[in-house]
Amino acid sequence: MYVVDKKDDLIPGVRLTVKFEQIIRHLKKLIEEDSTNKILVFTSIATAIPPFAALLKLLKLPFAVLDRGSKSKILSKFRSDPELKARLFSTS
């Protein structure tokens, strides 16, 4: 992900890798289809979580990152908070 001056991007001013672009398009489609949808995003590349989290912030899509220390708290909040739309996991 890097910043560019382009008006027709999926996220204005941000140029995405092909994988990030496809994931973001799919997430937006799922939320548009049903605003109550909740999305789980798994990655085996832990270093992909921070840039992906930054993209979700730009999209103003409420999310949580699941790590070992916050597992039960995040799970509970994800289930009960209707505004929390996505949860990011690292499988590594």
Residue pairs with C-beta under 8 A, 6 or more apart in sequence:
1 14
1 15
1 16
1 17
1 20
1 51
1 54
1 55
2 14
2 15
3 13
3 14
3 15
4 13
4 14
4 15
5 13
6 12
6 13
6 15
9 15
9 16
10 16
10 21
10 24
10 25
11 24
11 55
11 58
11 59
14 55
14 58
16 24
16 55
20 51
20 52
20 55
23 41
23 52
24 55
24 59
27 39
27 41
27 59
27 61
27 86
28 59
30 37
30 39
31 37
31 39
31 61
31 85
36 82
37 85
38 78
38 84
38 85
38 86
38 87
39 85
39 86
39 87
40 86
40 87
40 89
41 52
41 86
41 87
41 88
41 89
42 89
42 90
42 91
43 49
43 52
43 88
43 89
43 90
43 91
44 90
44 91
44 92
45 90
45 92
46 90
46 92
49 65
49 88
49 90
52 88
53 63
53 65
53 88
56 63
56 86
56 88
61 85
61 86
62 81
62 83
62 84
62 85
62 86
63 84
63 85
63 86
63 87
63 88
64 74
64 77
64 78
64 84
64 86
64 87
64 88
65 74
65 87
65 88
66 74
66 75
66 87
66 88
66 89
67 90
74 87
77 84
78 84
78 87
